[in-house]
Amino acid sequence: MTAGLIEELKKVRDFRTKKGQRHPLWFVLLLVIMGTMSGCLGTGWLGDFVKRHKQSDNRL
């Protein structure tokens, strides 16, 4: 049986310090993947993507 994307992302080791952990790493990586698949090619575009979809998920 294969694991889903979120389960695989949760296995990634978090290299950030405690101070830099506002959101779980798996969630940040998921947003980056979703934004990239939507055509966002830079950090500014990814930030805009998150702002546009903020209403979809109250964790943002």
Sequence and secondary structure as in RCSB ss.txt:
>XXXX:A:sequence
MTAGLIEELKKVRDFRTKKGQRHPLWFVLLLVIMGTMSGCLGTGWLGDFVKRHKQSDNRL
>XXXX:A:secstr
    HHHHHHTS   S GGG SS HHHHHHHHHHHHHTT  SHHHHHHHHHHTGGG TT 
